[in-house]
């Protein structure tokens, strides 16, 4: 089930979740401005290509999804849920409010 989580919950859960995959659904240009370490980038704005790429992912993993503000990632979580993914977490506030580790 898709769930909205705070930065604090995200950081606590990722630290202990051995099944975690971080998914960045922003554009390539946005990613160039910085990103959360160890993420996988699939741009939700690519539409069908996004769905095709997501379909290749392991549905048994736990997906921690983020975008700039939390809107696109919420949409991505909803789509992933429809596609049969068991566990997706949406980062509330997105990358623009992120104060954890960043790769620039």
C-alpha atoms as a printed R data frame, in Angstrom:
    type eleno elety resid chain resno      x      y       z
1   ATOM     1    CA   UNK     A     1  0.000  0.000   0.000
2   ATOM     2    CA   UNK     A     2  1.191  3.520  -0.783
3   ATOM     3    CA   UNK     A     3  2.000  5.540   2.299
4   ATOM     4    CA   UNK     A     4  3.087  9.150   2.834
5   ATOM     5    CA   UNK     A     5  6.057  9.386   5.178
6   ATOM     6    CA   UNK     A     6  8.031 12.283   6.649
7   ATOM     7    CA   UNK     A     7 11.753 12.837   6.120
8   ATOM     8    CA   UNK     A     8 12.432 11.509   9.612
9   ATOM     9    CA   UNK     A     9 10.448  8.314   8.987
10  ATOM    10    CA   UNK     A    10 12.112  7.916   5.574
11  ATOM    11    CA   UNK     A    11 15.625  8.194   7.021
12  ATOM    12    CA   UNK     A    12 14.862  5.852   9.934
13  ATOM    13    CA   UNK     A    13 13.245  3.225   7.722
14  ATOM    14    CA   UNK     A    14 15.889  3.298   4.982
15  ATOM    15    CA   UNK     A    15 18.615  2.796   7.572
16  ATOM    16    CA   UNK     A    16 17.123 -0.561   8.581
17  ATOM    17    CA   UNK     A    17 15.207 -1.694   5.461
18  ATOM    18    CA   UNK     A    18 17.336 -4.230   3.584
19  ATOM    19    CA   UNK     A    19 14.652 -4.433   0.902
20  ATOM    20    CA   UNK     A    20 14.654 -0.687   0.159
21  ATOM    21    CA   UNK     A    21 14.914  0.868  -3.299
22  ATOM    22    CA   UNK     A    22 15.008  4.670  -3.635
23  ATOM    23    CA   UNK     A    23 13.184  5.866  -6.738
24  ATOM    24    CA   UNK     A    24 13.592  9.432  -8.002
25  ATOM    25    CA   UNK     A    25 10.806 10.275 -10.481
26  ATOM    26    CA   UNK     A    26 12.097 13.746 -11.424
27  ATOM    27    CA   UNK     A    27 13.494 14.872 -14.780
28  ATOM    28    CA   UNK     A    28 17.159 14.440 -15.684
29  ATOM    29    CA   UNK     A    29 17.661 18.220 -15.369
30  ATOM    30    CA   UNK     A    30 16.274 18.193 -11.829
31  ATOM    31    CA   UNK     A    31 18.502 15.263 -10.892
32  ATOM    32    CA   UNK     A    32 21.561 17.213 -12.067
33  ATOM    33    CA   UNK     A    33 20.831 19.763  -9.308
34  ATOM    34    CA   UNK     A    34 21.296 17.093  -6.654
35  ATOM    35    CA   UNK     A    35 19.767 13.827  -5.473
36  ATOM    36    CA   UNK     A    36 19.461 11.404  -2.579
37  ATOM    37    CA   UNK     A    37 22.316  8.844  -2.640
38  ATOM    38    CA   UNK     A    38 21.794  5.350  -4.106
39  ATOM    39    CA   UNK     A    39 18.630  6.323  -5.966
40  ATOM    40    CA   UNK     A    40 17.337  5.006  -9.264
41  ATOM    41    CA   UNK     A    41 15.932  7.680 -11.609
42  ATOM    42    CA   UNK     A    42 12.882  7.026 -13.791
43  ATOM    43    CA   UNK     A    43 11.210 10.243 -14.972
44  ATOM    44    CA   UNK     A    44  7.434 10.042 -14.484
45  ATOM    45    CA   UNK     A    45  6.943 12.674 -17.199
46  ATOM    46    CA   UNK     A    46  8.036 10.106 -19.800
47  ATOM    47    CA   UNK     A    47  4.568  8.554 -19.557
48  ATOM    48    CA   UNK     A    48  4.522  5.107 -21.191
49  ATOM    49    CA   UNK     A    49  8.307  4.803 -20.992
50  ATOM    50    CA   UNK     A    50  8.032  5.391 -17.228
51  ATOM    51    CA   UNK     A    51  5.469  2.587 -16.958
52  ATOM    52    CA   UNK     A    52  7.628  0.262 -19.080
53  ATOM    53    CA   UNK     A    53 10.707  0.889 -16.908
54  ATOM    54    CA   UNK     A    54  8.775  0.521 -13.643
55  ATOM    55    CA   UNK     A    55  7.286 -2.749 -14.896
56  ATOM    56    CA   UNK     A    56 10.835 -4.198 -14.992
57  ATOM    57    CA   UNK     A    57 11.398 -3.501 -11.285
58  ATOM    58    CA   UNK     A    58 11.158 -6.173  -8.591
59  ATOM    59    CA   UNK     A    59  7.652 -5.822  -7.132
60  ATOM    60    CA   UNK     A    60  8.644 -7.498  -3.856
61  ATOM    61    CA   UNK     A    61 11.001 -4.653  -2.856
62  ATOM    62    CA   UNK     A    62 10.011 -1.622  -0.767
63  ATOM    63    CA   UNK     A    63 10.067  1.545  -2.864
64  ATOM    64    CA   UNK     A    64 10.865  4.933  -1.375
65  ATOM    65    CA   UNK     A    65  9.705  7.403  -4.007
66  ATOM    66    CA   UNK     A    66 10.445 11.122  -4.228
67  ATOM    67    CA   UNK     A    67 10.192 14.078  -6.604
68  ATOM    68    CA   UNK     A    68 10.650 17.826  -6.109
69  ATOM    69    CA   UNK     A    69  7.605 18.537  -3.934
70  ATOM    70    CA   UNK     A    70  5.841 15.215  -3.313
71  ATOM    71    CA   UNK     A    71  3.108 15.521  -5.972
72  ATOM    72    CA   UNK     A    72  4.629 13.483  -8.819
73  ATOM    73    CA   UNK     A    73  5.928 10.875  -6.385
74  ATOM    74    CA   UNK     A    74  2.427 10.455  -4.912
75  ATOM    75    CA   UNK     A    75  1.176  9.878  -8.463
76  ATOM    76    CA   UNK     A    76  4.012  7.393  -9.082
77  ATOM    77    CA   UNK     A    77  3.132  5.481  -5.888
78  ATOM    78    CA   UNK     A    78 -0.517  5.263  -6.968
79  ATOM    79    CA   UNK     A    79  0.487  3.956 -10.414
80  ATOM    80    CA   UNK     A    80  2.901  1.443  -8.893
81  ATOM    81    CA   UNK     A    81  0.197  0.214  -6.537
82  ATOM    82    CA   UNK     A    82 -2.103 -0.371  -9.528
83  ATOM    83    CA   UNK     A    83  0.734 -2.290 -11.212
84  ATOM    84    CA   UNK     A    84  0.980 -4.693  -8.277
85  ATOM    85    CA   UNK     A    85  3.766 -3.239  -6.135
86  ATOM    86    CA   UNK     A    86  3.168 -4.147  -2.487
87  ATOM    87    CA   UNK     A    87  4.976 -1.355  -0.678
88  ATOM    88    CA   UNK     A    88  5.608  2.222  -1.785
89  ATOM    89    CA   UNK     A    89  6.437  5.211   0.388
90  ATOM    90    CA   UNK     A    90  6.008  8.794  -0.784
91  ATOM    91    CA   UNK     A    91  8.374 11.420   0.642
92  ATOM    92    CA   UNK     A    92  6.184 14.249   1.936
93  ATOM    93    CA   UNK     A    93  7.562 17.639   0.884
94  ATOM    94    CA   UNK     A    94  9.882 16.072  -1.675
95  ATOM    95    CA   UNK     A    95 13.477 16.896  -2.443
96  ATOM    96    CA   UNK     A    96 13.067 20.664  -2.015
97  ATOM    97    CA   UNK     A    97 12.492 20.099   1.731
98  ATOM    98    CA   UNK     A    98 15.048 17.286   2.087
99  ATOM    99    CA   UNK     A    99 17.736 17.915   4.680
100 ATOM   100    CA   UNK     A   100 19.368 14.497   4.621
101 ATOM   101    CA   UNK     A   101 22.381 13.400   2.621
102 ATOM   102    CA   UNK     A   102 22.595 14.752  -0.939
103 ATOM   103    CA   UNK     A   103 24.849 14.037  -3.913
104 ATOM   104    CA   UNK     A   104 25.479 17.179  -5.983
